[in-house]
Amino acid sequence: MGNWGNTLDRWYNRGALVFWPTRLSFATRAEAAPSWALDALAARVRKGDLGAAWAEAATLAPFWDQAAARVEAKGLFTKALRTARLLDEPASATMLLTPFELEMLAPSHAKALGALVETYGERWTAERVQSWSTRRRYGPRAPGRRTWIGTLPQLTAALTESGEAGGRLHCCWLAFPLDGALDWLRRTIATAYVCRPGPHPPDLPGVIRRCRPSQIGRPRRAGVRWERP
């Protein structure tokens, strides 16, 4: 008797039924799958049902910031840029683009940014860039600050080559985040001198040399000397 193991006398099976109002079907599914929501909104617009797309986009507002921030796939940012332009409605576009970070912006996004300028104007687009620069999550979705700064010459060149709208944005978009980037760069160089006497870390001077004033405008803060090759 003492060597007997546990016995199974009964199975208990449980299930659950979840009900929600039909009017919340889009929002319920969108909260679980933000990428699907962007695809669905874009499909609505392409079918010519712009009013329905605006109404469905409005239902995302209560949770979109948290739902989109949980998605690690880099493609979500690209979809959000394109869908925001298709909606042609500033409030919905602002809401869709709020959860993202400046470091997610890559040269491949230049065309989409140019399209946003054409749709909403330079000031609106620059304000979105400014809002991205204040995000400080730096999760696996975005590269590190040092890596991203190294891509600035390619990013500004891509904006210039993307067309007239991208070129106009190139002239002003860095006015907001560049100060913060330069502050970070100056602190990093200063820390390198204090903690590691000797030359700069090898990648930092290269970044400074590549980001010439002729490419991204003259720095507005003192303390960083721009080197020409």
C-alpha positions in Angstrom: 0.0 0.0 0.0 2.8 2.4 0.9 4.4 2.1 -2.5 1.3 3.1 -4.5 1.5 6.3 -6.5 -1.1 9.0 -7.0 -4.3 7.9 -8.7 -6.4 9.8 -11.2 -10.0 9.5 -10.4 -11.6 12.4 -12.4 -10.9 14.8 -15.2 -12.1 18.4 -14.8 -12.5 20.3 -18.1 -13.2 24.0 -18.0 -14.0 26.4 -20.8 -14.8 30.0 -21.2 -17.0 32.0 -23.5 -16.0 35.7 -24.1 -18.6 38.1 -25.5 -18.1 41.7 -26.6 -20.3 44.2 -28.4 -20.0 44.1 -32.2 -19.0 47.7 -32.2 -15.8 46.8 -30.2 -14.8 43.9 -32.5 -12.1 45.9 -34.3 -10.6 47.4 -31.1 -10.6 44.0 -29.3 -8.7 42.3 -32.1 -6.4 45.3 -32.6 -5.3 45.4 -29.0 -4.1 41.8 -29.4 -2.6 42.3 -32.9 -1.5 45.9 -33.6 0.0 44.9 -36.9 -3.3 43.4 -38.1 -5.0 46.7 -37.1 -2.7 48.8 -39.3 -3.3 46.4 -42.2 -7.0 46.6 -41.7 -7.1 50.4 -41.6 -5.0 50.6 -44.8 -7.3 48.2 -46.5 -10.3 50.3 -45.5 -8.7 53.4 -47.0 -7.8 51.7 -50.2 -11.3 50.5 -50.7 -12.5 54.1 -50.4 -14.2 53.7 -47.0 -12.3 56.5 -45.3 -15.0 57.4 -42.8 -15.1 53.8 -41.5 -11.2 53.9 -41.2 -11.4 57.1 -39.2 -14.0 55.6 -36.9 -12.0 52.4 -36.3 -8.8 54.3 -35.8 -10.5 56.4 -33.1 -11.3 53.2 -31.1 -7.5 52.5 -30.8 -6.8 55.6 -28.8 -7.3 54.2 -25.3 -4.8 51.4 -25.6 -2.6 52.0 -28.7 0.4 53.4 -26.9 0.8 50.4 -24.7 -0.2 47.8 -27.3 2.2 49.1 -30.0 5.0 49.5 -27.5 4.8 45.7 -26.7 5.5 44.7 -30.3 9.2 44.1 -31.0 8.9 43.6 -34.7 10.6 46.5 -36.5 8.1 46.3 -39.4 5.3 47.8 -37.2 6.9 51.2 -37.4 7.1 51.1 -41.2 3.4 50.1 -41.3 2.4 52.9 -38.9 4.2 55.5 -41.1 2.4 54.3 -44.2 -1.0 54.0 -42.5 -0.8 57.4 -40.9 -0.3 58.9 -44.3 -3.2 57.0 -45.9 -5.6 58.1 -43.2 -5.1 61.8 -44.1 -6.4 62.8 -40.6 -3.9 64.5 -38.3 -5.3 63.4 -34.9 -5.5 59.7 -35.9 -2.0 59.9 -37.5 -0.5 61.4 -34.4 -2.0 58.7 -32.2 -0.7 55.9 -34.5 2.9 57.3 -34.5 3.2 58.3 -30.8 4.5 54.9 -29.4 7.7 54.9 -31.4 11.3 56.0 -30.7 13.6 58.2 -32.6 16.3 55.4 -32.8 13.9 53.3 -34.9 14.1 55.8 -37.7 16.3 54.5 -40.5 17.3 55.5 -44.1 14.7 53.1 -45.4 12.0 55.3 -43.9 12.9 58.4 -45.8 10.3 58.0 -48.5 7.5 57.4 -45.9 8.6 60.6 -44.0 8.6 62.6 -47.2 5.0 61.4 -47.8 4.0 62.5 -44.3 5.4 66.0 -45.1 3.3 66.1 -48.3 0.2 65.1 -46.5 0.5 66.9 -43.1 3.2 69.6 -43.7 6.7 70.1 -42.3 5.7 71.4 -38.9 3.5 68.5 -38.1 6.1 65.9 -39.2 8.9 67.7 -37.3 6.7 67.6 -34.2 6.4 63.8 -34.6 10.1 63.5 -34.8 10.4 65.6 -31.6 8.0 63.4 -29.8 10.0 60.3 -30.8 13.2 61.9 -29.4 11.6 62.1 -25.9 10.8 58.4 -25.7 13.3 56.6 -23.5 12.5 52.9 -23.6 15.3 51.7 -25.9 14.0 48.2 -26.0 15.1 45.5 -28.5 13.0 47.3 -31.2 15.6 50.1 -31.6 19.4 50.2 -31.9 21.5 51.9 -29.2 22.0 55.7 -29.3 25.6 55.4 -30.4 24.7 53.0 -33.3 21.9 55.3 -34.4 24.0 58.5 -34.4 26.3 56.7 -36.8 23.5 56.4 -39.3 22.6 60.1 -39.4 24.6 60.9 -42.6 22.9 58.1 -44.4 19.5 59.1 -43.1 19.8 62.8 -44.1 21.1 61.8 -47.5 18.2 59.5 -48.0 15.8 62.3 -47.0 17.4 64.6 -49.6 17.2 61.9 -52.3 13.6 61.0 -51.5 12.2 64.1 -53.2 11.4 67.7 -52.6 9.3 67.0 -49.4 12.0 64.9 -47.9 14.6 67.5 -48.8 12.6 70.2 -46.9 12.3 67.9 -43.9 16.0 67.3 -44.0 16.6 70.9 -43.4 14.6 71.1 -40.3 13.8 67.7 -38.8 17.1 67.5 -36.8 16.5 70.9 -35.1 14.6 69.1 -32.3 16.6 65.8 -31.6 20.0 67.0 -32.6 20.6 68.9 -29.4 19.9 65.9 -27.3 22.1 63.7 -29.5 25.0 66.2 -29.3 24.6 66.4 -25.5 24.8 62.6 -25.4 27.9 62.6 -27.7 29.7 65.3 -25.7 29.0 63.4 -22.4 30.2 60.1 -23.9 33.5 61.7 -25.1 34.0 63.4 -21.8 33.4 60.2 -19.9 35.9 58.3 -22.2 38.6 60.9 -21.4 38.0 60.6 -17.7 37.6 56.9 -17.4 40.0 55.8 -20.2 42.9 58.3 -20.6 44.0 58.3 -24.2 42.4 58.8 -27.5 38.6 58.8 -28.1 36.9 55.5 -28.6 37.6 54.7 -32.3 34.0 55.0 -33.5 33.1 58.4 -32.0 35.5 60.6 -34.0 34.3 58.8 -37.1 30.7 59.8 -36.3 31.7 63.4 -35.7 33.6 63.5 -39.0 30.8 61.9 -41.0 28.1 64.3 -39.6 29.5 67.4 -41.2 27.7 70.7 -40.9 27.1 70.7 -44.6 25.1 67.5 -44.2 22.9 68.2 -41.2 23.3 71.8 -40.3 25.6 73.6 -37.8 25.4 72.4 -34.2 23.7 74.9 -31.9 25.4 73.8 -28.7 29.0 74.6 -27.7 31.3 71.8 -26.5 31.5 69.7 -29.7 34.0 70.5 -32.4 33.1 69.3 -35.8 36.0 67.8 -37.7 36.3 67.9 -41.4 37.9 64.9 -43.2 
